[in-house]
């Protein structure tokens, strides 16, 4: 299939399974790794992208809405808060990376 398809499916799985602590992001990463195929490396990348995609989307939305509502300074504040959201999502992305590596190894067999 493809890396971006695996990351997108993993992102949807992160939304659905994200309420389960630790195991939810790992399971969503496994789903991303299985869908992306291509082995451990490609599965790990898909799992990481699926975990960090939520923070990136949040950052884009905050910067855009800040720019619309507050002009230049609103965009600056929105971009700063969005950057914090991306940094905070790195922990979930690392769990997704672990799950993606497991899922990629399962798919490779």
MDAnalysis code that builds the backbone (N, CA, C; Angstrom):
import MDAnalysis as mda
import numpy as np

u = mda.Universe.empty(327, n_residues=109, atom_resindex=np.repeat(np.arange(109), 3), trajectory=True)
u.add_TopologyAttr("name", ["N", "CA", "C"] * 109)
u.add_TopologyAttr("resid", np.arange(1, 110))
u.add_TopologyAttr("resname", ["UNK", "UNK", "UNK", "UNK", "UNK", "UNK", "UNK", "UNK", "UNK", "UNK", "UNK", "UNK", "UNK", "UNK", "UNK", "UNK", "UNK", "UNK", "UNK", "UNK", "UNK", "UNK", "UNK", "UNK", "UNK", "UNK", "UNK", "UNK", "UNK", "UNK", "UNK", "UNK", "UNK", "UNK", "UNK", "UNK", "UNK", "UNK", "UNK", "UNK", "UNK", "UNK", "UNK", "UNK", "UNK", "UNK", "UNK", "UNK", "UNK", "UNK", "UNK", "UNK", "UNK", "UNK", "UNK", "UNK", "UNK", "UNK", "UNK", "UNK", "UNK", "UNK", "UNK", "UNK", "UNK", "UNK", "UNK", "UNK", "UNK", "UNK", "UNK", "UNK", "UNK", "UNK", "UNK", "UNK", "UNK", "UNK", "UNK", "UNK", "UNK", "UNK", "UNK", "UNK", "UNK", "UNK", "UNK", "UNK", "UNK", "UNK", "UNK", "UNK", "UNK", "UNK", "UNK", "UNK", "UNK", "UNK", "UNK", "UNK", "UNK", "UNK", "UNK", "UNK", "UNK", "UNK", "UNK", "UNK", "UNK"])
u.atoms.positions = np.array([
    [0.860, -1.165, 0.000],
    [0.000, 0.000, 0.000],
    [0.904, 1.224, 0.000],
    [0.871, 2.046, 0.966],
    [1.742, 3.195, 0.934],
    [1.984, 3.743, 2.328],
    [3.054, 4.468, 2.427],
    [3.430, 5.039, 3.702],
    [2.398, 6.057, 4.183],
    [1.960, 6.930, 3.290],
    [1.003, 7.955, 3.708],
    [-0.365, 7.355, 4.021],
    [-0.757, 6.303, 3.301],
    [-2.011, 5.633, 3.621],
    [-1.930, 5.002, 5.002],
    [-0.797, 4.375, 5.305],
    [-0.602, 3.795, 6.627],
    [-0.624, 4.850, 7.714],
    [0.001, 6.005, 7.460],
    [0.005, 7.088, 8.442],
    [-1.404, 7.640, 8.647],
    [-2.180, 7.761, 7.561],
    [-3.544, 8.278, 7.686],
    [-4.443, 7.305, 8.444],
    [-4.357, 6.015, 8.108],
    [-5.156, 5.014, 8.815],
    [-4.730, 4.947, 10.279],
    [-3.430, 5.053, 10.540],
    [-2.950, 5.081, 11.913],
    [-3.432, 6.304, 12.676],
    [-3.511, 7.445, 11.994],
    [-4.027, 8.658, 12.626],
    [-5.487, 8.480, 13.024],
    [-6.285, 7.896, 12.137],
    [-7.686, 7.623, 12.468],
    [-7.758, 6.650, 13.650],
    [-6.893, 5.639, 13.652],
    [-6.851, 4.697, 14.771],
    [-6.403, 5.389, 16.058],
    [-5.503, 6.375, 15.950],
    [-5.089, 7.139, 17.134],
    [-6.266, 7.916, 17.720],
    [-7.096, 8.455, 16.853],
    [-8.272, 9.177, 17.338],
    [-9.209, 8.228, 18.073],
    [-9.407, 7.039, 17.518],
    [-10.337, 6.078, 18.108],
    [-9.752, 5.433, 19.360],
    [-8.481, 5.030, 19.330],
    [-7.872, 4.295, 20.442],
    [-7.049, 5.167, 21.380],
    [-6.994, 6.456, 21.132],
    [-6.142, 7.339, 21.916],
    [-6.515, 7.462, 23.378],
    [-7.720, 7.117, 23.747],
    [-8.141, 7.242, 25.146],
    [-7.546, 6.140, 26.019],
    [-7.038, 5.062, 25.428],
    [-6.425, 3.981, 26.192],
    [-4.964, 4.364, 26.450],
    [-4.562, 4.514, 27.715],
    [-3.180, 4.936, 27.980],
    [-2.163, 3.899, 27.513],
    [-1.103, 4.338, 26.924],
    [0.066, 3.604, 26.442],
    [-0.295, 2.553, 25.396],
    [-1.237, 1.681, 25.665],
    [-1.562, 0.597, 24.739],
    [-2.273, 1.125, 23.491],
    [-3.110, 2.150, 23.646],
    [-3.843, 2.705, 22.510],
    [-2.937, 3.209, 21.401],
    [-1.950, 4.086, 21.706],
    [-1.037, 4.524, 20.638],
    [-0.198, 3.397, 20.052],
    [0.158, 2.409, 20.872],
    [0.926, 1.279, 20.343],
    [0.075, 0.474, 19.370],
    [-1.189, 0.228, 19.723],
    [-2.081, -0.506, 18.821],
    [-2.327, 0.278, 17.531],
    [-2.519, 1.584, 17.655],
    [-2.720, 2.405, 16.462],
    [-1.472, 2.404, 15.588],
    [-0.290, 2.430, 16.200],
    [0.949, 2.327, 15.440],
    [1.078, 0.986, 14.751],
    [0.627, -0.081, 15.435],
    [0.645, -1.402, 14.797],
    [-0.249, -1.425, 13.567],
    [-1.404, -0.816, 13.674],
    [-2.312, -0.742, 12.527],
    [-1.646, 0.016, 11.383],
    [-0.987, 1.133, 11.703],
    [-0.296, 1.910, 10.671],
    [0.818, 1.097, 10.033],
    [1.556, 0.339, 10.843],
    [2.649, -0.479, 10.312],
    [2.158, -1.607, 9.432],
    [1.042, -2.217, 9.819],
    [0.481, -3.305, 9.014],
    [-0.032, -2.772, 7.679],
    [-0.721, -1.628, 7.717],
    [-1.276, -1.071, 6.475],
    [-0.165, -0.595, 5.547],
    [0.880, 0.018, 6.098],
    [1.937, 0.538, 5.232],
    [2.773, -0.569, 4.619],
    [2.969, -1.677, 5.351],
    [3.782, -2.781, 4.827],
    [5.223, -2.361, 4.637],
    [6.019, -3.203, 4.042],
    [7.382, -2.828, 3.711],
    [8.399, -3.044, 4.801],
    [8.054, -3.691, 5.873],
    [9.033, -4.023, 6.892],
    [9.013, -3.112, 8.098],
    [9.996, -3.331, 8.943],
    [10.062, -2.648, 10.231],
    [10.280, -1.146, 10.071],
    [11.185, -0.747, 9.199],
    [11.501, 0.671, 9.034],
    [10.324, 1.489, 8.522],
    [9.692, 0.992, 7.486],
    [8.554, 1.706, 6.911],
    [7.381, 1.733, 7.889],
    [7.167, 0.634, 8.623],
    [6.113, 0.593, 9.622],
    [6.374, 1.554, 10.763],
    [7.642, 1.665, 11.180],
    [7.997, 2.589, 12.251],
    [7.770, 4.035, 11.832],
    [8.122, 4.355, 10.595],
    [7.903, 5.718, 10.098],
    [6.412, 6.024, 10.034],
    [5.613, 5.071, 9.550],
    [4.160, 5.280, 9.468],
    [3.556, 5.446, 10.863],
    [4.019, 4.661, 11.834],
    [3.528, 4.788, 13.198],
    [3.892, 6.127, 13.811],
    [5.114, 6.591, 13.567],
    [5.538, 7.891, 14.088],
    [4.731, 9.019, 13.462],
    [4.554, 8.959, 12.148],
    [3.776, 9.997, 11.466],
    [2.331, 10.021, 11.927],
    [1.764, 8.840, 12.179],
    [0.375, 8.811, 12.641],
    [0.245, 9.417, 14.023],
    [1.286, 9.319, 14.842],
    [1.240, 9.905, 16.168],
    [1.434, 11.405, 16.169],
    [2.272, 11.906, 15.291],
    [2.576, 13.329, 15.303],
    [1.640, 14.128, 14.394],
    [0.875, 13.437, 13.566],
    [-0.023, 14.103, 12.621],
    [-1.070, 14.957, 13.334],
    [-1.554, 14.500, 14.477],
    [-2.541, 15.274, 15.231],
    [-1.984, 16.606, 15.702],
    [-0.744, 16.612, 16.169],
    [-0.113, 17.852, 16.596],
    [0.126, 18.803, 15.438],
    [0.489, 18.254, 14.285],
    [0.728, 19.096, 13.109],
    [-0.581, 19.731, 12.626],
    [-1.643, 18.941, 12.590],
    [-2.942, 19.480, 12.176],
    [-3.410, 20.547, 13.152],
    [-3.213, 20.304, 14.445],
    [-3.580, 21.277, 15.468],
    [-2.790, 22.578, 15.287],
    [-1.495, 22.471, 14.997],
    [-0.667, 23.658, 14.802],
    [-1.122, 24.466, 13.594],
    [-1.444, 23.779, 12.505],
    [-1.909, 24.483, 11.303],
    [-3.227, 25.195, 11.572],
    [-4.151, 24.503, 12.237],
    [-5.442, 25.125, 12.542],
    [-5.292, 26.320, 13.476],
    [-4.474, 26.185, 14.523],
    [-4.292, 27.298, 15.456],
    [-3.660, 28.506, 14.790],
    [-2.673, 28.274, 13.935],
    [-2.023, 29.391, 13.255],
    [-2.969, 30.070, 12.272],
    [-3.755, 29.266, 11.555],
    [-4.700, 29.830, 10.594],
    [-5.803, 30.613, 11.299],
    [-6.401, 30.000, 12.316],
    [-7.470, 30.690, 13.040],
    [-6.949, 31.911, 13.783],
    [-5.739, 31.812, 14.331],
    [-5.145, 32.980, 14.981],
    [-4.922, 34.116, 14.005],
    [-4.477, 33.780, 12.796],
    [-4.282, 34.812, 11.773],
    [-5.577, 35.437, 11.317],
    [-6.615, 34.624, 11.222],
    [-7.914, 35.150, 10.796],
    [-8.510, 36.060, 11.872],
    [-8.454, 35.592, 13.107],
    [-9.102, 36.331, 14.191],
    [-8.249, 37.455, 14.766],
    [-6.926, 37.285, 14.796],
    [-6.090, 38.272, 15.463],
    [-5.031, 38.916, 14.606],
    [-5.069, 38.676, 13.326],
    [-4.074, 39.268, 12.442],
    [-2.704, 38.652, 12.625],
    [-1.687, 39.487, 12.444],
    [-0.310, 39.005, 12.514],
    [0.028, 38.432, 13.888],
    [-0.316, 39.163, 14.938],
    [0.012, 38.696, 16.290],
    [-0.796, 37.468, 16.672],
    [-1.989, 37.357, 16.183],
    [-2.775, 36.142, 16.412],
    [-2.141, 34.932, 15.761],
    [-1.581, 35.124, 14.566],
    [-0.889, 34.028, 13.892],
    [0.379, 33.632, 14.642],
    [1.087, 34.613, 15.186],
    [2.292, 34.322, 15.969],
    [1.939, 33.526, 17.220],
    [0.911, 33.958, 17.947],
    [0.485, 33.244, 19.161],
    [-0.031, 31.849, 18.802],
    [-0.825, 31.748, 17.740],
    [-1.328, 30.446, 17.303],
    [-0.217, 29.513, 16.891],
    [0.788, 30.041, 16.194],
    [1.929, 29.220, 15.796],
    [2.749, 28.752, 16.984],
    [2.875, 29.614, 17.996],
    [3.615, 29.234, 19.204],
    [2.892, 28.137, 19.964],
    [1.592, 28.302, 20.144],
    [0.808, 27.277, 20.834],
    [0.783, 25.987, 20.013],
    [0.703, 26.107, 18.696],
    [0.744, 24.932, 17.827],
    [2.069, 24.194, 17.917],
    [3.165, 24.944, 18.043],
    [4.475, 24.310, 18.209],
    [4.543, 23.524, 19.512],
    [3.930, 24.059, 20.558],
    [3.863, 23.337, 21.833],
    [3.054, 22.051, 21.660],
    [1.976, 22.104, 20.886],
    [1.157, 20.909, 20.642],
    [1.958, 19.846, 19.898],
    [2.791, 20.256, 18.946],
    [3.619, 19.290, 18.209],
    [4.637, 18.647, 19.150],
    [5.268, 19.449, 20.005],
    [6.247, 18.913, 20.945],
    [5.578, 17.951, 21.928],
    [4.374, 18.279, 22.378],
    [3.666, 17.410, 23.318],
    [3.232, 16.104, 22.667],
    [3.023, 16.098, 21.371],
    [2.592, 14.872, 20.699],
    [3.752, 13.935, 20.374],
    [4.972, 14.344, 20.667],
    [6.130, 13.489, 20.377],
    [6.099, 12.221, 21.220],
    [5.635, 12.302, 22.466],
    [5.542, 11.105, 23.308],
    [4.607, 10.064, 22.720],
    [3.459, 10.514, 22.240],
    [2.510, 9.602, 21.603],
    [3.099, 9.071, 20.292],
    [3.819, 9.931, 19.577],
    [4.424, 9.508, 18.315],
    [5.486, 8.434, 18.538],
    [6.227, 8.520, 19.640],
    [7.229, 7.490, 19.928],
    [6.576, 6.153, 20.250],
    [5.442, 6.184, 20.951],
    [4.704, 4.939, 21.187],
    [4.168, 4.383, 19.867],
    [3.700, 5.281, 18.985],
    [3.262, 4.850, 17.665],
    [4.396, 4.272, 16.846],
    [5.603, 4.816, 17.013],
    [6.776, 4.289, 16.324],
    [7.054, 2.857, 16.755],
    [6.963, 2.593, 18.050],
    [7.184, 1.236, 18.555],
    [6.140, 0.282, 17.976],
    [4.868, 0.701, 18.035],
    [3.805, -0.132, 17.477],
    [3.940, -0.312, 15.982],
    [4.359, 0.741, 15.277],
    [4.553, 0.642, 13.829],
    [5.657, -0.330, 13.460],
    [6.725, -0.354, 14.259],
    [7.805, -1.314, 14.003],
    [7.311, -2.746, 14.212],
    [6.502, -2.944, 15.240],
    [5.937, -4.279, 15.479],
    [4.999, -4.670, 14.336],
    [4.134, -3.730, 13.938],
    [3.204, -4.011, 12.838],
    [3.917, -4.256, 11.524],
    [4.988, -3.510, 11.251],
    [5.755, -3.735, 10.035],
    [6.435, -5.090, 10.031],
    [6.895, -5.529, 11.222],
    [7.515, -6.850, 11.314],
    [6.472, -7.952, 11.129],
    [5.272, -7.726, 11.624],
    [4.199, -8.709, 11.441],
    [3.842, -8.809, 9.958],
    [3.730, -7.680, 9.284],
    [3.337, -7.660, 7.873],
    [4.414, -8.272, 6.986],
    [5.666, -8.121, 7.381],
    [6.770, -8.600, 6.558],
    [6.798, -10.121, 6.468],
    [6.317, -10.788, 7.511],
    [6.361, -12.259, 7.536],
    [5.439, -12.835, 6.557],
])
